[in-house]
Amino acid sequence: MHFGTELLTGRDITLSFGIGKFIDPVFMDAFVKCIAEDDFNVRPECHGFRIFLQPLVSVCPSRFSN
């Protein structure tokens, strides 16, 4: 599977979507781009009202727990 310049294998997919696994940022980036593209093409009245952050900007809540 190709996404941009990234080449992803079946193993990458398995490691990202297994129970208790963290998804690879490449998959999240692809998902966000699909949502943004849908907003532009399918729901133009919604385009521009959502803010999509890059996956690597996200926060892991477990790092802030006591």
N, C-alpha and C positions, 0 to 999 in steps of 0.2 A: 504494500500500500504506500502510495506517495502522497505527502502533503507538503506543498511548497518544495523545499529542498530536502526534506526529511524522508528517509526510507524506513518504514516500519514493517516489522516481521510479525508472523503469527505469535512468536514468543513475546514480543513487545505488547501485543494486544492481550495475551493471556496474563502477563504480569501486571497490566494496568487494570484489568477488570476482574481479577480474582477476589475472593472473599478476604476482606481485611487489607486489601492492597490500595495504594494511592495511585490515582490515574496519572499517566504521563502527561506533562503539560502540552505536548503536541496534540493530543486528543482533545483536551479542553480548548485549546486555541482553535481547532477545527470546528468544534461545537459552537463556540462564540461567533465565529465568522459565519456559520450557517444561520444562526439566529439573526444576526445583523443583516445578512443578505435577504432573509425572509421579510424582515421589517421593511426593507427598501422596496422589494418586488411585490410582496403579497399584502402588506399592511402599510401602505405609504403614509396613512394618517398617523401612524405611530413612529415613523422613521425620525430619528433625531431626538427622541424623548428618553431613550435609555442610554446609560453609560456602561460600556463593557470594559472591564479591566483585564489586562493580560493575566494569564494564570499565575505567573511567577510573582505577581503583586499581592496575591491573596494572603490571608493570615491563618495560621493554624491555631485554633482555639486551645488545644492541649498545652501549648507553650505558655499560656497565660493562667492556667489553673494552678491552684495551690497544692 
